[in-house]
Amino acid sequence: MANIELSPKQIVFELDRYIIGQKDAKKAVAIALRNRYRRTQLAPEVREEITPKNIIMKGPTGVGKTEIARRLAKLVKAPFVKVEATKFTEVGYVGRDVESMVRDLVEVAIRLVKEEKIAEVEPKAKEVVEKKLVDSLFSARKKGHPELSDTEIRDMLAKDLNDGKLDNIIIEMELPVQQKGLQLGAIGGNDNNIGEFMNRFLPKQTKKRKLSIREAYDLLTKEEANKLIDEDSINAEGLKRAEQEGIIFIDEMDKIASKANSHGPDVSREGVQRDILPIVEGCTVNTKYGNIRTDFILFIAAGAFHIARVNDLIPELQGRFPVIVELQSLTEEDFKKILKEPDNAIIMQYAALLGVDNIKLKFTDEAIGELARIAYLENESNENIGARRLHTVMETLLEDISFNACGGHDDIELVIDKKYVVDHMEKVTKNMNLKKYIL
């Protein structure tokens, strides 16, 4: 189940491990999440009246809008989908309909529940698989050790199997064949696929395959685990979890905002807004697993809102997003922190990648400061893409090292200092300086 018992301060603390700054946005999502827990503690008649306070996050690209929502969902193990408002079309036009975002959420929720259930039954599944593999290897081992009893041989095989000593032995086994199934289309656009239903009644096909003990162990464990779980109860639990704990992140909301008295494409954008409205207000959506109410799904919308404003959304939709938080552009100091402080710090990521090829990267504080300065100035002189600029800068800086690293040598320690950064980023900084003279 989702962990929604964290206090708002604990949620912000966890988000701080991965995202620099943006305190207001973190605080808003933390309160929204805590209110979900508070709601579960109320009497049913009161609980039914309380719906999530949806959020709009406005701010430039690359400042953490999507990452806040994604980390939030991961933190509490809640079903989460990210969609782009521009991918939807008004009802009656070719393209994705807005209800598909809810169906996607249900699919994610069911997958989450299934993974949890499989983890629960995995120990039992492994016991069954180990017995099968021991049985398949028993005859050959018995011939090699006729002096041992059957029990002793089985114990020996079980120990060798668990110790990984048998991983590379090739065996032949009868394994199920993955069926393509029938594709007969959906009824009324509701994903009630007849072909999928009929596939349940097709005879199971098997095929002999040669594979290693390790591969067989993994495949058979997955197969046995699936036998031990109840698909119908998983679907029901997934549907419930999507309804009560789901989070839908709608990106590029500003792209479907339209000016008053507009014509042409703006009319279509307003049509998409009006289609999204009942989903956010609360309605029932039909999925192939059953009906789901959207009343208690938390919607987080995001957009730059440079040209269009939040006020340009239709009033009814604005009213369904009562919490509006503004995310700030990242500063040079923020870039320094992003490079080295978070648990998923960019420098750590690149050091780990090159560590595979026995390159040990170390960055001096001066080098980090120079990288932050270059990234910040690049955003100022070109399109501001926020923290994503740091990846562009790092790729340019480490291009030669990444290309030449091959791993066929002992560990090599490379210290990246300010001089290295200046020398290898000379082309980038020269272009920045030239742009000052272009009118």
C-alpha positions as CSV (number, residue, x, y, z in Angstrom):
1,M,0.0,0.0,0.0
2,A,1.0,3.6,-0.5
3,N,2.9,5.2,2.4
4,I,0.8,8.3,3.0
5,E,1.5,8.6,6.7
6,L,4.5,10.9,6.3
7,S,4.2,14.3,7.8
8,P,4.5,17.3,5.4
9,K,8.0,18.1,6.8
10,Q,9.1,14.5,6.2
11,I,7.9,14.7,2.7
12,V,9.8,17.9,2.0
13,F,12.9,16.4,3.6
14,E,12.7,13.4,1.2
15,L,12.1,15.7,-1.8
16,D,15.1,17.8,-0.8
17,R,17.3,14.7,-1.3
18,Y,16.7,14.9,-5.0
19,I,15.5,18.4,-5.9
20,I,17.3,21.7,-5.1
21,G,15.2,24.7,-4.0
22,Q,11.5,25.2,-4.9
23,K,10.3,25.2,-1.3
24,D,6.8,26.5,-2.1
25,A,6.1,23.8,-4.6
26,K,7.4,21.1,-2.3
27,K,5.3,22.5,0.6
28,A,2.2,22.5,-1.6
29,V,2.5,18.9,-2.7
30,A,3.4,17.8,0.8
31,I,0.3,19.3,2.2
32,A,-1.8,17.7,-0.6
33,L,-0.4,14.3,0.2
34,R,-0.8,14.6,3.9
35,N,-4.5,15.6,3.4
36,R,-4.9,12.3,1.7
37,Y,-3.9,10.5,4.8
38,R,-6.0,12.8,7.0
39,R,-9.0,12.0,4.7
40,T,-8.6,8.2,5.3
41,Q,-8.9,8.7,9.0
42,L,-12.4,10.3,8.8
43,A,-15.8,8.7,9.0
44,P,-17.0,7.4,5.6
45,E,-19.8,10.0,5.2
46,V,-17.3,12.9,5.8
47,R,-14.5,11.2,3.7
48,E,-16.8,11.1,0.7
49,E,-17.3,14.9,0.8
50,I,-13.5,15.7,0.8
51,T,-11.7,15.8,-2.6
52,P,-8.1,16.6,-3.3
53,K,-7.0,20.2,-3.7
54,N,-5.5,20.1,-7.2
55,I,-2.3,22.0,-7.9
56,I,-0.9,24.1,-10.8
57,M,2.8,24.5,-10.9
58,K,4.0,27.4,-13.1
59,G,7.6,28.1,-13.9
60,P,10.2,27.8,-16.7
61,T,11.3,24.4,-18.1
62,G,13.9,22.4,-16.2
63,V,13.3,23.8,-12.7
64,G,11.8,20.7,-11.2
65,K,8.1,20.7,-11.9
66,T,7.9,17.1,-13.3
67,E,10.6,15.8,-10.9
68,I,8.7,17.0,-7.8
69,A,5.5,15.2,-8.9
70,R,7.4,12.0,-10.0
71,R,9.4,11.8,-6.8
72,L,6.3,12.4,-4.7
73,A,4.6,9.4,-6.3
74,K,7.7,7.3,-6.0
75,L,8.0,8.3,-2.3
76,V,4.6,7.1,-1.4
77,K,4.4,4.3,-4.0
78,A,1.2,5.8,-5.5
79,P,0.1,5.1,-9.1
80,F,1.4,8.0,-11.2
81,V,1.1,9.0,-14.9
82,K,2.5,12.0,-16.7
83,V,0.6,13.2,-19.7
84,E,1.0,16.2,-22.0
85,A,-2.1,18.3,-22.5
86,T,-1.1,19.0,-26.1
87,K,-1.4,15.3,-27.0
88,F,-5.2,15.3,-26.4
89,T,-7.8,16.4,-29.0
90,E,-11.3,17.5,-28.6
91,V,-14.0,14.8,-28.7
92,G,-14.9,14.1,-32.3
93,Y,-11.4,14.7,-33.6
94,V,-8.6,12.1,-34.4
95,G,-6.2,11.7,-31.5
96,R,-6.1,10.7,-27.8
97,D,-9.2,11.3,-25.8
98,V,-8.8,12.7,-22.3
99,E,-10.2,9.6,-20.6
100,S,-7.2,7.7,-21.8
101,M,-5.1,9.4,-19.0
102,V,-7.3,7.7,-16.4
103,R,-7.1,4.3,-18.1
104,D,-3.3,4.7,-18.2
105,L,-3.4,5.4,-14.4
106,V,-5.4,2.2,-13.9
107,E,-2.8,0.2,-15.8
108,V,0.0,1.6,-13.7
109,A,-1.9,0.9,-10.5
110,I,-2.5,-2.7,-11.5
111,R,1.1,-3.2,-12.4
112,L,2.2,-1.8,-9.0
113,V,-0.2,-4.2,-7.1
114,K,1.0,-7.1,-9.2
115,E,4.6,-6.4,-8.5
116,E,3.8,-6.3,-4.7
117,K,1.9,-9.6,-4.8
118,I,4.6,-11.3,-6.8
119,A,7.2,-10.1,-4.3
120,E,5.0,-11.7,-1.5
121,V,4.8,-15.1,-3.2
122,E,8.3,-15.2,-4.6
123,P,9.8,-17.1,-1.7
124,K,7.3,-19.9,-2.2
125,A,7.7,-19.8,-6.0
126,K,11.5,-20.2,-5.6
127,E,11.0,-23.3,-3.4
128,V,9.0,-24.9,-6.2
129,V,11.5,-23.9,-8.9
130,E,14.5,-25.2,-6.9
131,K,12.8,-28.5,-6.5
132,K,12.1,-28.7,-10.2
133,L,15.7,-27.9,-11.1
134,V,17.1,-30.3,-8.5
135,D,14.9,-33.0,-10.1
136,S,16.1,-32.2,-13.6
137,L,19.8,-32.5,-12.5
138,F,19.4,-35.4,-10.1
139,S,20.1,-38.3,-12.5
140,A,23.3,-36.9,-13.8
141,R,24.6,-36.1,-10.3
142,K,23.6,-39.6,-9.1
143,K,25.7,-41.2,-11.8
144,G,28.7,-39.2,-10.6
145,H,28.2,-39.9,-6.9
146,P,26.7,-43.4,-6.6
147,E,28.0,-43.7,-3.0
148,L,25.7,-40.9,-1.8
149,S,22.0,-41.3,-0.8
150,D,19.3,-39.6,-2.8
151,T,18.7,-37.1,0.1
152,E,22.4,-36.2,0.2
153,I,22.5,-35.7,-3.6
154,R,19.5,-33.5,-3.4
155,D,20.9,-31.4,-0.6
156,M,24.2,-31.1,-2.5
157,L,22.4,-29.9,-5.6
158,A,20.2,-27.4,-3.6
159,K,23.4,-26.0,-2.0
160,D,25.2,-25.7,-5.3
161,L,22.2,-24.1,-6.9
162,N,21.9,-21.4,-4.1
163,D,25.6,-20.8,-4.2
164,G,25.4,-20.1,-8.0
165,K,27.8,-22.9,-8.9
166,L,25.3,-24.3,-11.4
167,D,24.4,-21.0,-13.1
168,N,26.2,-21.7,-16.4
169,I,25.1,-25.4,-16.9
170,I,22.9,-25.7,-20.0
171,I,19.7,-27.7,-19.7
172,E,16.7,-28.4,-21.9
173,M,13.3,-27.6,-20.5
174,E,9.6,-27.4,-21.6
175,L,8.6,-23.7,-21.3
176,P,5.4,-21.9,-22.2
177,V,5.2,-19.9,-25.4
178,Q,4.2,-16.3,-25.2
179,Q,1.0,-16.0,-27.4
180,K,0.3,-13.0,-29.5
181,G,-3.4,-13.4,-28.9
182,L,-6.4,-12.2,-30.9
183,Q,-6.8,-8.5,-31.8
184,L,-10.5,-7.9,-32.3
185,G,-10.7,-4.2,-31.3
186,A,-12.5,-2.5,-28.6
187,I,-16.2,-1.9,-28.0
188,G,-17.4,1.7,-27.9
189,G,-13.8,3.0,-27.2
190,N,-13.9,1.6,-23.7
191,D,-10.9,-0.8,-23.9
192,N,-13.2,-3.8,-23.4
193,N,-11.1,-6.0,-25.8
194,I,-12.9,-9.1,-26.9
195,G,-9.7,-10.6,-28.2
196,E,-8.0,-10.2,-24.8
197,F,-11.0,-11.9,-23.1
198,M,-10.9,-14.9,-25.6
199,N,-7.1,-15.3,-25.2
200,R,-7.8,-16.6,-21.7
201,F,-9.4,-19.7,-23.2
202,L,-6.8,-20.5,-25.8
203,P,-4.8,-23.7,-25.1
204,K,-1.4,-23.1,-23.5
205,Q,1.5,-23.9,-25.8
206,T,4.9,-25.1,-24.8
207,K,8.3,-25.4,-26.5
208,K,11.5,-27.1,-25.6
209,R,14.3,-24.7,-25.0
210,K,18.0,-24.9,-24.1
211,L,19.1,-22.4,-21.6
212,S,21.3,-21.9,-18.6
213,I,20.3,-22.8,-15.1
214,R,20.3,-19.1,-14.2
215,E,18.0,-18.2,-17.0
216,A,15.7,-21.2,-16.3
217,Y,15.6,-20.2,-12.6
218,D,14.5,-16.7,-13.4
219,L,11.9,-17.7,-16.0
220,L,10.4,-20.5,-13.9
221,T,10.2,-18.3,-10.8
222,K,8.3,-15.7,-12.7
223,E,6.0,-18.4,-14.1
224,E,5.3,-20.0,-10.7
225,A,4.8,-16.6,-9.0
226,N,2.1,-15.8,-11.6
227,K,0.4,-19.1,-10.8
228,L,0.2,-18.1,-7.1
229,I,-1.5,-14.8,-7.6
230,D,-5.1,-14.0,-8.3
231,E,-5.5,-11.7,-11.3
232,D,-9.0,-10.7,-10.5
233,S,-8.2,-9.6,-7.0
234,I,-5.2,-7.7,-8.3
235,N,-7.3,-5.9,-10.9
236,A,-9.8,-5.0,-8.2
237,E,-7.1,-3.7,-5.9
238,G,-5.4,-1.8,-8.7
239,L,-8.7,-0.1,-9.7
240,K,-9.3,0.9,-6.1
241,R,-5.8,2.2,-5.6
242,A,-5.9,4.3,-8.8
243,E,-9.2,5.8,-7.6
244,Q,-8.1,6.6,-4.1
245,E,-4.4,7.3,-4.4
246,G,-3.7,8.0,-8.0
247,I,-1.8,11.1,-9.2
248,I,-2.1,12.5,-12.7
249,F,0.5,15.0,-13.8
250,I,-0.7,17.1,-16.8
251,D,2.3,18.9,-18.4
252,E,2.2,21.8,-20.9
253,M,-1.2,23.0,-19.5
254,D,-0.3,26.5,-20.7
255,K,-0.3,25.3,-24.3
256,I,-4.0,24.6,-24.2
257,A,-4.9,28.0,-22.6
258,S,-6.5,30.4,-25.0
259,K,-7.2,34.1,-25.1
260,A,-10.7,35.4,-24.8
261,N,-12.6,35.8,-28.1
262,S,-10.0,33.8,-30.0
263,H,-10.7,31.9,-33.2
264,G,-9.1,29.0,-35.1
265,P,-6.7,26.7,-33.1
266,D,-7.6,28.5,-29.8
267,V,-11.1,27.2,-30.1
268,S,-9.8,23.6,-30.3
269,R,-7.6,24.3,-27.2
270,E,-10.7,25.4,-25.3
271,G,-12.4,22.3,-26.4
272,V,-9.7,20.2,-24.9
273,Q,-10.0,22.2,-21.6
274,R,-13.7,21.5,-21.6
275,D,-13.1,17.8,-22.1
276,I,-10.5,17.7,-19.2
277,L,-13.0,19.6,-16.9
278,P,-15.3,16.6,-16.1
279,I,-12.3,14.4,-15.4
280,V,-10.9,16.8,-12.9
281,E,-14.4,17.7,-11.5
282,G,-15.1,14.0,-10.9
283,C,-16.8,11.6,-13.2
284,T,-16.9,7.9,-13.9
285,V,-14.6,6.4,-16.6
286,N,-15.2,3.0,-18.0
287,T,-12.0,0.8,-18.3
288,K,-11.6,-2.9,-19.2
289,Y,-11.1,-3.6,-15.5
290,G,-14.4,-1.9,-14.4
291,N,-15.5,1.7,-13.7
292,I,-13.4,4.2,-11.9
293,R,-14.4,7.5,-10.2
294,T,-12.0,10.3,-10.8
295,D,-13.3,12.4,-7.8
296,F,-10.3,11.5,-5.5
297,I,-7.5,11.4,-8.0
298,L,-4.9,14.2,-7.3
299,F,-4.3,16.3,-10.5
300,I,-1.1,18.3,-10.7
301,A,-0.9,20.6,-13.8
302,A,2.2,22.3,-14.9
303,G,3.4,24.8,-17.5
304,A,5.7,27.7,-18.2
305,F,2.8,30.2,-18.6
306,H,5.1,32.7,-20.3
307,I,2.7,33.8,-23.0
308,A,-0.6,32.4,-21.8
309,R,-1.5,32.9,-18.1
310,V,-3.3,30.7,-15.7
311,N,-6.2,33.2,-15.9
312,D,-6.4,32.3,-19.6
313,L,-7.7,28.8,-18.8
314,I,-11.5,28.6,-18.8
315,P,-12.8,29.7,-15.3
316,E,-14.4,26.4,-14.5
317,L,-11.0,24.6,-15.0
318,Q,-9.2,27.3,-12.9
319,G,-11.6,26.6,-10.1
320,R,-10.6,23.0,-10.0
321,F,-7.0,23.9,-9.4
322,P,-7.2,26.0,-6.3
323,V,-3.5,25.8,-5.4
324,I,-1.2,27.7,-7.6
325,V,2.6,27.7,-6.9
326,E,5.3,29.5,-8.8
327,L,8.7,27.8,-9.3
328,Q,11.7,30.1,-9.6
329,S,14.4,30.1,-12.2
330,L,17.6,28.4,-11.1
331,T,20.5,30.5,-10.1
332,E,24.3,29.8,-10.5
333,E,24.4,28.7,-6.8
334,D,21.5,26.3,-7.5
335,F,23.5,24.8,-10.3
336,K,26.5,24.2,-8.0
337,K,24.2,22.3,-5.6
338,I,22.6,20.3,-8.3
339,L,26.0,19.1,-9.6
340,K,27.1,17.7,-6.2
341,E,24.5,17.6,-3.4
342,P,21.4,15.5,-4.3
343,D,21.4,11.7,-3.9
344,N,21.3,11.6,-7.7
345,A,23.8,14.4,-8.2
346,I,24.9,14.8,-11.9
347,I,28.6,14.5,-11.1
348,M,27.9,11.2,-9.2
349,Q,26.0,9.9,-12.3
350,Y,28.8,10.6,-14.7
351,A,31.4,9.3,-12.3
352,A,29.5,6.0,-11.9
353,L,29.2,5.6,-15.7
354,L,32.9,6.1,-16.3
355,G,33.7,4.0,-13.3
356,V,32.5,1.0,-15.4
357,D,35.6,1.6,-17.6
358,N,37.9,2.0,-14.6
359,I,38.0,5.8,-14.8
360,K,37.8,7.4,-11.4
361,L,36.6,11.0,-11.8
362,K,37.1,13.7,-9.2
363,F,36.0,17.3,-9.5
364,T,37.5,20.2,-7.6
365,D,35.2,22.8,-6.1
366,E,36.6,25.4,-8.5
367,A,35.7,23.1,-11.4
368,I,32.2,22.7,-10.2
369,G,31.8,26.5,-9.8
370,E,33.0,27.0,-13.3
371,L,30.6,24.4,-14.7
372,A,27.8,26.1,-12.9
373,R,28.8,29.5,-14.2
374,I,28.9,28.3,-17.8
375,A,25.6,26.5,-17.6
376,Y,24.0,29.6,-16.1
377,L,25.4,31.9,-18.7
378,E,24.4,29.5,-21.5
379,N,20.8,29.7,-20.2
380,E,21.0,33.4,-20.2
381,S,22.3,33.8,-23.7
382,N,20.3,30.9,-25.3
383,E,17.0,29.2,-24.5
384,N,16.6,28.8,-20.8
385,I,16.3,25.0,-20.3
386,G,17.0,25.0,-16.6
387,A,18.9,22.2,-15.0
388,R,18.9,20.2,-18.3
389,R,21.6,22.6,-19.4
390,L,24.0,20.9,-16.9
391,H,23.7,17.7,-18.8
392,T,24.6,19.5,-22.1
393,V,27.7,21.1,-20.4
394,M,28.8,17.8,-18.8
395,E,28.5,15.9,-22.1
396,T,30.6,18.5,-23.9
397,L,33.2,18.5,-21.0
398,L,33.6,14.7,-20.8
399,E,33.2,13.8,-24.5
400,D,36.8,12.9,-25.1
401,I,37.1,10.9,-21.9
402,S,33.9,9.0,-22.7
403,F,35.0,8.3,-26.2
404,N,38.5,7.0,-25.3
405,A,37.6,5.0,-22.2
406,C,37.5,1.3,-22.9
407,G,38.1,-0.4,-19.5
408,G,41.1,-2.4,-20.7
409,H,43.4,-1.0,-18.1
410,D,43.8,-0.6,-14.4
411,D,42.1,2.2,-12.5
412,I,42.9,5.7,-13.8
413,E,42.2,8.7,-11.6
414,L,41.3,11.9,-13.4
415,V,41.0,15.1,-11.5
416,I,38.8,17.7,-13.3
417,D,40.0,21.1,-12.1
418,K,39.0,24.6,-13.3
419,K,41.8,24.7,-15.9
420,Y,40.5,21.5,-17.5
421,V,37.0,22.9,-17.6
422,V,38.1,26.2,-19.1
423,D,40.3,24.5,-21.8
424,H,37.6,21.9,-22.8
425,M,34.7,24.4,-22.7
426,E,36.5,27.1,-24.7
427,K,34.4,26.7,-27.8
428,V,31.2,27.0,-25.8
429,T,32.3,30.1,-23.9
430,K,33.6,31.7,-27.1
431,N,30.2,31.3,-28.7
432,M,28.6,32.9,-25.6
433,N,31.0,35.9,-25.9
434,L,30.3,36.4,-29.6
435,K,26.5,36.5,-29.0
436,K,27.0,39.7,-26.9
437,Y,27.8,41.5,-30.1
438,I,24.9,40.2,-32.2
439,L,22.0,42.5,-32.2
